[in-house]
Amino acid sequence: MILVMMTAMRWAAIALLAGPLVLAEPAKVAGKWNASLQLESINSRPVLNFKQDGEKLTGTYEGYYGVSPLEGQIKENQIGFVVTMTIEGSKIEGVFNGTVDGDSMSGSVEFEGAGSGKWTAVRAK
């Protein structure tokens, strides 16, 4: 009887130390975000519109060259997406990576032909 109780207590202690085995949900980013980009030679203030299906992201990037599609994913609070623009007949991609923190996000960006830099965004009210 004592052996059974000690074994049960050990398993209870292990369960408490291990914590819940819950996979974290992706951050909720669906909706409109006001962004700011600082590249090596360009600064801009595009609007990001995200649609979210679990970890999958689609949407639009509205900037100087009009509306362009975006696709990406989010895992927990890590976001990554690619914007595909057509500028003067050429397709240009911008690759964004960053971290979501509530109603803000920020990270690094690399645009073909425009270099690399930083970006931030806040959820539109």
Secondary structure, 3 states (H helix, E strand, C coil): CHHHHHHHHHHHHHHHHHCCCCCCCCCCCCEEEEEEEEECCCEECCEEEEEEECCEEEEEEEECCEEEEEEEEEECCEEEEEEEEEECCEEEEEEEEEEEECCEEEEEEEECCCEEEEEEEEECC
